[in-house]
Amino acid sequence: MRALHLGTRFAGTDGVSLEAEKVAWALGTLGLEPFFCAGEVSKERTAAANTFCLPAMHFEDPAAAALGARMFGGGEDEGLRRDLRAAAVALADDLMEVVTTVRPDLLVIQNAWAIPMQLPLAEALALVATRTGLPCLSHEHDYFWERERFAAYADPAFLDTFFPFHAPNVRHLCINTPARRALHERRGLEARVLPNVMDFAHPAPGVDAYNADFREAIGLSEAHTLFLQPTRVVPRKGIELAIDLLAELADPAHVLVVTHRAGDEGLAYLRHLEAYAAVKRVELRYVAERVDESRRVEGDTKIYALSDIYPHADFVTYPSLYEGFGNALLETVYFRKPAFVNRYRVFETDIAPKGFRFVEISGAVTPEAVRAVAQLLEDPEAHREMVEHNYALALEHFSYDALKDVLAAEVAALGLSPVLGDPFGPPIPTAQGVHPHFRKRV
């Protein structure tokens, strides 16, 4: 059997791309050989026989972006629906050529029926699903009603039809409990929660010959305390709260290191953070130019993968105001690091009830949180007990076994027979290797 995975991009370190890799691997173990089709694919996949790249699927495709601007421009647009349909039909024809080539038994739609960043693609995929009648798993990471920038739109019926699209051959997977409830309330649709996962059965990579010099490369010594902010630089990450924490700790040896690039939503937020850190007398290191999805050397400059950075962290800051789930929090647990967490909604509903131990706040840094962080930095035994407790819980609730259990049930519900242990997709790594979450970054 074959599964064709479809999305706007399968590249980089965004949550959708990372989770799509894991879903493909897990379905592979159930006997569904993975094929990929997207508007952008990773360098690893570019020349792979099981991968197709259609640039018109990308959310940055100029025609799609122009249609999106019309949809969310704030006014009526009488010709919008006609133009959307024309673009969708053309794209559906291209997709049908891929489907004809691959002859899949299952279509896996990665977020293209959830977030409206590529409007023609959503309708095109609906046309393909309808024309072929193929079973479809729709993996929905974030819905349009969860984003303020999609609050005003010209064609409500279009969004209600395709975000997400539903038909008898479609089953929905969402990544958290609030999203499942909202989907049912808004659309009357049932979905199963498929949380983000990691391969906790295998140990995390550590310091090695390549990454041993990371601190030196960014101008830090072993005497510095490295607070790691392993997220994109966008306002919903609440990075001001991490700066507030370091300001209250008031130790010049503490440094906040931000790893991911700014720019997805402009550079204004990065400039704000730099100014805010200066006022608070906090040393902020923005090192995105030294971190990418994979290791490489450019001239005399060494580029590190994110998995090279975690082993050097003394503490992880994760003060997000909103998250679809929290990949970086699972990464933190995987690398056995303590974390400072703002209690965002999904954390409260899907993570905290499992019994994880973090230093937690609710929108503002408290004296209790500052004392707790300071204690963990000074008490190795308390540090060890916390991270080992969290790792054991993650192994139980957010492992690859949990992922496979959910997918096996959904595949069976679509009328396909999973074959446990069929060796399609990336192999489960050995203890010396790196699981698929970081495969593209090491």
N, C-alpha and C positions, 0 to 999 in steps of 0.2 A: 504494500500500500504506500501511497505518497501523500504528503501534505504540502500544499503551496502556501507559504507565508507571505502576506501582502501588507505593505505599509508605506508611509511616506519616505522613511529612511531606516536602514538597518546599518548604522555606523555611529561611531562616537560613544560617549559615556552617558548619554541621556537615559532616563529610566526605561523608556519604551524599548529602546534598542537592547539594553541589557536584559530586560525580562523576556523579550522576544527570543533571544538566544537560548535562554533557559527553557522556554516552552518548546522550542524546536528540538532541543536535546531530549527533553522528557518524552515528547511525542515519538521521537526516534526510538527510545527504549520500548515504546509500546507498539513498534512495528510500522511506524509511519515515516518513511524516508523524507528528509527535509529538502524543499526547494524554496528559493527566495525570489521575490520580485518587489522592487522599491524604486523610488526616485533617486536615492543615493544609497550606495552599499559601501561597506568597509573596504579598505585596500586589500585585505585578505581575500575578500569574496569577488573582487572585480573580474578576475579571470577564471573563476570557478565554474564548472560545467553546470552546477545546480543553481546558478544565480543569474537573474535577469535584471537589468537596470533600464527603467523607463523614466527619463528625466521629468516628463510631464506629470509624474506621480508626486513629485516633491512639493512640499508646502511653499517653497520659494520659487516655484515655476511662475514666470511673469504673468501668464494668462490667468492662472489660478489665483495668484495674489491680487490681481486687478478685480477679479470677481468677488473675492473676499472683502476687498475694500468697499465695493458697492453694497454688499450685504450688510456690513457693519458700519456703514458711513453715517447712519442716523436718519436717512430719509427714504421715501418711497422710490422705487425703481421699476417702472412698468416692464422694461425689457429684460430684467435680470433673469427671470425664470426661463425665458426662451434661450438666453445665452448660456445659462448653466446647463440646460439640457443638451445643447449642441456640443459643448465641451465634453460633457459626460459621455455622450454617444461615441464621439471620436476616441476617447480614452478607453471606453469599454471594448471597442473593436481591437485596439492594441492589446488589451488584457486577454481577450479571447484567443489571440494568437499564442500567447504564453500558455494559457490553459490547454489549448489544443496540443502544444508541444509537450507539456509536462504530463498531461492526463492524470490530474490528481484525484484522490479519493476524498480529500478534505481540503477546504479553504480555511485558513486562519487569518482573520483580519485584525491587524494590530493597531488599535486606537483610531483607525480611519473612520469608524462609525461613532466616534465619541467626541473628540475635540474638532471643531469646525475650522481647521486651518487649511484644508484642501477640499473645497466644496465639490468640484467636479468629480474628484476621485471617489467620494462617498456615494454619489449617485451611480458612477460607473461600476463600482463594486456591487451595488444593488442590482444593476442590470445583469452582471455576470452571474450573480447568485440565482437570479430568477431564470435566466436563459438556460443555465446548466442544471439547476436543481440540486447541485452538489451540497452536501452537508457543510455547514459553516460554523466555526467557533469565532465569536466576536470578543476579542480581549480588549476591554474598555478601561483605560487608565484614568481619564479625566473627562468629564462631561462639560458641555458648553455653559450650562447654568452654574457651574462652579467658578467661572472666570468673569470678572467684572467687565473685561474688554469685549465680551460677547453679549452684554446685557441688552443692547439695543440692536434690532435687526430689521431688515426690510421685508423678509419673507418668512414669517413664523411657520407656515405649513411645510416649507422645505426642511427646516431644522427638525420639526416634529416627525417628518417622514424618514429622514436619513441619519439622525443623530440621537439614538442609534436606529439603524434600519432593522426591521423585524419581518420575518416570514416563517412558515412552518419548518423550513430547513435550517434555521438559525438558532443557536443557543448563545446566551450572553454570559460572559465572565467579567466581573468588576473586581477592583482591588481592595475594597474596604466596605465595611458595613453601612456607613452613612450613604455611600453611593448606591448600594443595593436598595436601601429604603427609598431614596429619592427617585430612583428609576421606577420603582413600583408605584409611588405616589403620582408621579408626573405622567407616566406612560402606561401603567398597568402591566408592566413587563417583569417577569421573574429573571433573576440572575443569581449565579453562584459566586461567592467570594473566593477569589484566587489571590492570596496575599503574595507579596514579593518574598522571594526565598533566596537562600544561598546554600552552598554545599558544605554544611557544617560537619559532615562526616569526615572531611579531610582538613588538615591543619592549614592555617594561613601561611603564605610566604613571609619570610623575614628579611633581615639584613643579609645581603650577600655582596659579592665582589663588585657588582654594578652599582648598587644603591648605597653602599656604605658611606659615600662622600656627600650624600644629599645635604646634610646640615651645612657642611663647608661650602657647598655650591650656592646656597642661598644666604651665606654670610652669618651663619649661626654656629655656635660651639656646643659642646656637651653641657656646658654650664647654663645654657638657656633652657627655659621651659617652653616647649613647643605646644601651643594650643592650636589644634588643627580644625579649620573650617572647610570641610571637604564638599562644598556645594557651589552651584552657580552663584553669580553675584546679581541677584534680582531682589526686589524689595520684600517679597514674601518669605525670604530666608531669615529675616529679622536679625541681621548680623550686628545691628546696633547693640543688641542685648549681649552678644559676645564681647563687644568692646566695653560695655558697662561692667561686665564681670571682671575683666582684666583691670579696669580702672579701680574697682573696689579692692581687688587683691593687692594693688599698688606695689608691685615688685618689678623693678626695671629689667629683671632677667626673663620675665614672661613676654612671649611674642605670639601674636595671632597671625597664623599663616593661612592664607586663602588660596586654594589650589585651582579653582575653575575659572574659565574666562568670563568676563563681563561682555555685554554687547547684545545678548539675546533680546533685551528690552532697553537697549541704549546704555550709554556710559555714565549717565547722570548719577545713578545710585552709587557706583564706585567712587566717583568724585566726592559725593556726600559722605561716604564712609571714611575716605582719607581725611577729609576735613574734620569729621567728628572724632576720629581717633587722635588727631593732632590736638584738638581741644581737651580731650580726656587724658592726654599724655600716655597713650597706649601705642606701642610699636606694632604697626600693621605691615605685614609683608604679603604683597600680592604677587604670587609666583606662577601665574598661569602660563607664562611664556616658557617655563621649564617643565611643564606637566602636560602630557597628552595621552592618547589612548594606548600608545605603545612606546617602548623604549627605542631610542635611536640617538645617533650623534650627528649633529649638523655643524660641520666645520670643527671648531674647537669647543662647541657647546654640547653638553650632554642633556638629553631630554629624558625625563623620568615618567614612568607610569604611575597612576594613583596608588597602585599596590606597593610601589616603592616608598611612598610617603608615610602610610599608616604605621609601619614599624618604628618610625622615628618620633611619632607623636607621644606626648606625655598625657594629653587630655584632648578630647574631641568636643567641640562646641556645635550644638545642633538646635539653635533657638528659633526654628521655623515658626512662622505664623500660620502657615497652611502647607500641608503635604498630601499628595494622593495616597502615599503609604509611608515611605521613609527608607529608601535604599541605603543612604549613608549611615543611618542608625544601625541597620543590619550589618553593614561593613564594619562599623565600630565594634559591635559585639563579636564579629568574626575574628577581628584582629586583637581581641581581648583588651580593649581600651575603655576607660571610664568615660562617661559622657555627661555633658550639661545640656539639658533638654527643656525647651519650652513646650508646655502641654497643649499641642495643637489637637484638633478634634479627633483625627484618626488615631493618634497616639492614645487618646483617652478611651476610645471605643474598642480598638483592635490590638493594641500592644500592651498598655499598662495593666489591663486585667489579667494578663498572663503571669504577672508577678515580677517583671523586670525591675532592676534596681538602677536608677540613675539619679543624678542631682537634678531636681525638677523645679521649674518655676511656672508661674501662670501670668505671663505678660510683663513681668518686671523682676529685676534682680533683687533678691532679698538678702538680709544679713545671714539668714540660715543657710542659703545656698552658697554664699561666699565662704562661710566656715566649713561647709561640707566639702567643697572643692579643695580648700587648703588642707583639710585633714587627709583626704585621699592622696594628695601629693606628698604628704609627710609620712604616711603610714602604709608601708608596702603590704602588710598583711591584710588591712582593710581593702586595699586596692585589689589584691589577689582574690579575696573572697567575693567581691562584687563582680569582677569580670568572669570568674569561673561559674558563678551562679547564673549570670546572663547567658553564657555560652550553652549551658545545659538546657535552659529553657528554649533557646533558639533551635537547638538540635531537635527538640520535641515538636515545636510548633511551626518553624519556618525553614525546614530542611527540604532537600530535593525529594525525599519520600513523600512529604505532604503535597508537593507539587504533582507528583506522579499519581497520587491517589485521586486528586480532584480531576485531573485530565483523563484518567482511565474511566471514571464514571461518566464524564461528559461525552467522550468518544463513544462509549457504549450506548448512551442515550440517543446519539445520532444514528444508531444502527450499524456502527462499525465495531469490529471485534478486536480489541487490543491484544497484542501478543507480547506478554511481559518478557523482557530480556532480549528482544530483537535488537541487534547492534547497529542501528542506523544513527546518524548524527555523531557529534563529538563523543569520544569515549569518556567514561568517568575517569578523572585524572588519578594518578597515583599520589601517594603522600608527598612525593618530591615535586609534583606538578602543581598546576594552578587550575582551579575549577573554571567553568565557562564564564562566570561573572567577570573574571579578570582576564580571560583568554586573549581578548583583543588589546589588552593594555600592558602585557609583559612580553 
